[in-house]
Amino acid sequence: MQEVGATTRTAAQTCFADIDAKPDYEYLKKKMFLSLDANPQIPLQYLTDKALPTKQEIAAVYKLHADIQPCRKIVLEGAAKTSAGHGAVLIGSFSASDKLWVEFASGHMTWGKFNSER
């Protein structure tokens, strides 16, 4: 169980780090707080941003969301190998997260609210 957990964690971290390193998202990082830390300290500027996303930013958010799906799959497959209950919790978490991303992508939520809710 520990070996599966460690392997999954390493694979997921690599997957997310590869996305984080993509130049496609460099400008998005000025608006959307992205961190690979387990307990990140979110700078206040991300939580208080009253701007609504532009069409270009929404398109980038859609692309980012699509890019993270393989990373989520890694996490879910690893969880399924160790604990069905953990997998169920992750599915619920991902579902709630997806609802938030959809609401944000509608263009009616500020960056600050999106970062805060995430």
GUBA-773326 format. One record per residue (C-alpha): residue number from 0; residue in three letters; chain; x, y, z. Coordinates in nm, 4 decimals, decimal comma. Layout:
! GUBA-773326
seq  type  mol  x  y  z
NUM  Ala  A  X  Y  Z
...
END
This chain:
! GUBA-773326
seq  type  mol  x  y  z
0  Met  A  0,0000  0,0000  0,0000
1  Gln  A  0,2812  0,2397  0,0868
2  Glu  A  0,4621  0,1562  -0,2359
3  Val  A  0,1505  0,2271  -0,4445
4  Gly  A  0,0995  0,5537  -0,2566
5  Ala  A  0,4576  0,6657  -0,3125
6  Thr  A  0,4525  0,5676  -0,6797
7  Thr  A  0,1205  0,7448  -0,7327
8  Arg  A  0,2375  1,0580  -0,5521
9  Thr  A  0,5568  1,0753  -0,7598
10  Ala  A  0,3732  1,0180  -1,0889
11  Ala  A  0,1054  1,2761  -1,0061
12  Gln  A  0,3626  1,5342  -0,8948
13  Thr  A  0,5560  1,4831  -1,2179
14  Cys  A  0,2369  1,5160  -1,4213
15  Phe  A  0,1345  1,8414  -1,2491
16  Ala  A  0,4902  1,9774  -1,2638
17  Asp  A  0,4997  1,9167  -1,6398
18  Ile  A  0,1810  2,1211  -1,6774
19  Asp  A  0,3119  2,3924  -1,4463
20  Ala  A  0,6246  2,4218  -1,6620
21  Lys  A  0,4315  2,4775  -1,9853
22  Pro  A  0,4859  2,8281  -2,1214
23  Asp  A  0,1186  2,8271  -2,2321
24  Tyr  A  0,0171  2,8989  -1,8735
25  Glu  A  0,2829  3,1505  -1,7741
26  Tyr  A  0,0530  3,4525  -1,8125
27  Leu  A  -0,2329  3,2634  -1,6456
28  Lys  A  -0,0206  3,2312  -1,3314
29  Lys  A  -0,0612  3,6057  -1,2776
30  Lys  A  -0,4335  3,5513  -1,2218
31  Met  A  -0,4745  3,1928  -1,1095
32  Phe  A  -0,2847  3,0642  -0,8103
33  Leu  A  -0,1110  2,7415  -0,9081
34  Ser  A  0,1011  2,5615  -0,6535
35  Leu  A  0,2348  2,2114  -0,6134
36  Asp  A  0,2723  2,2592  -0,2372
37  Ala  A  0,0486  2,0478  -0,0152
38  Asn  A  -0,0317  2,3470  0,2105
39  Pro  A  0,0219  2,6564  -0,0016
40  Gln  A  0,0149  3,0098  0,1323
41  Ile  A  -0,2043  3,1864  -0,1225
42  Pro  A  -0,0957  3,5491  -0,1700
43  Leu  A  -0,3716  3,7988  -0,0952
44  Gln  A  -0,3594  3,9457  -0,4474
45  Tyr  A  -0,5066  3,6212  -0,5854
46  Leu  A  -0,7928  3,6189  -0,3371
47  Thr  A  -0,8947  3,9819  -0,3826
48  Asp  A  -0,8783  4,0110  -0,7622
49  Lys  A  -1,2149  4,1601  -0,8666
50  Ala  A  -1,1528  4,1175  -1,2404
51  Leu  A  -1,3679  3,8862  -1,4476
52  Pro  A  -1,1834  3,6543  -1,6862
53  Thr  A  -1,1378  3,7593  -2,0472
54  Lys  A  -1,2335  3,5275  -2,3336
55  Gln  A  -0,8631  3,4492  -2,3826
56  Glu  A  -0,8249  3,3621  -2,0139
57  Ile  A  -1,1356  3,1426  -2,0209
58  Ala  A  -0,9929  2,9569  -2,3227
59  Ala  A  -0,6677  2,9036  -2,1304
60  Val  A  -0,8604  2,7771  -1,8266
61  Tyr  A  -1,0428  2,5264  -2,0486
62  Lys  A  -0,7073  2,4090  -2,1861
63  Leu  A  -0,5563  2,3847  -1,8376
64  His  A  -0,8550  2,1858  -1,7129
65  Ala  A  -0,8166  1,9436  -2,0044
66  Asp  A  -0,4422  1,9120  -1,9387
67  Ile  A  -0,4912  1,8165  -1,5723
68  Gln  A  -0,7248  1,5264  -1,6510
69  Pro  A  -0,4427  1,2716  -1,7032
70  Cys  A  -0,2977  1,3791  -1,3664
71  Arg  A  -0,6333  1,3253  -1,2001
72  Lys  A  -0,6504  0,9821  -1,3600
73  Ile  A  -0,3152  0,8925  -1,2062
74  Val  A  -0,4398  1,0009  -0,8643
75  Leu  A  -0,7695  0,8108  -0,8996
76  Glu  A  -0,6052  0,4922  -1,0234
77  Gly  A  -0,3609  0,5011  -0,7346
78  Ala  A  -0,6396  0,5605  -0,4848
79  Ala  A  -0,8425  0,2744  -0,6312
80  Lys  A  -0,5507  0,0385  -0,5715
81  Thr  A  -0,5257  0,1300  -0,2046
82  Ser  A  -0,8738  0,2216  -0,0825
83  Ala  A  -1,2153  0,2312  -0,2462
84  Gly  A  -1,3284  0,4868  0,0101
85  His  A  -1,0438  0,7213  -0,0761
86  Gly  A  -1,1302  0,6909  -0,4448
87  Ala  A  -1,4913  0,7823  -0,3724
88  Val  A  -1,3832  1,0898  -0,1759
89  Leu  A  -1,1565  1,1988  -0,4613
90  Ile  A  -1,4339  1,1544  -0,7174
91  Gly  A  -1,6604  1,3753  -0,5061
92  Ser  A  -1,3845  1,6324  -0,4712
93  Phe  A  -1,3114  1,6344  -0,8444
94  Ser  A  -1,6828  1,6666  -0,9204
95  Ala  A  -1,7190  1,9675  -0,6894
96  Ser  A  -1,4059  2,1191  -0,8417
97  Asp  A  -1,5422  2,0692  -1,1935
98  Lys  A  -1,8643  2,2508  -1,0998
99  Leu  A  -1,6556  2,5444  -0,9798
100  Trp  A  -1,4485  2,5491  -1,3010
101  Val  A  -1,7694  2,5462  -1,5084
102  Glu  A  -1,9151  2,8329  -1,3064
103  Phe  A  -1,5941  3,0313  -1,3482
104  Ala  A  -1,5714  2,9572  -1,7215
105  Ser  A  -1,9185  3,1084  -1,7634
106  Gly  A  -1,7442  3,4422  -1,7091
107  His  A  -1,9564  3,5543  -1,4130
108  Met  A  -1,7115  3,4803  -1,1317
109  Thr  A  -1,4130  3,6969  -1,0407
110  Trp  A  -1,0605  3,5618  -1,0304
111  Gly  A  -1,0507  3,6281  -0,6560
112  Lys  A  -1,3629  3,4210  -0,5886
113  Phe  A  -1,2357  3,1397  -0,8118
114  Asn  A  -0,8985  3,1293  -0,6350
115  Ser  A  -1,0678  3,1472  -0,2968
116  Glu  A  -1,3138  2,8666  -0,3757
117  Arg  A  -1,0445  2,6436  -0,5238
END
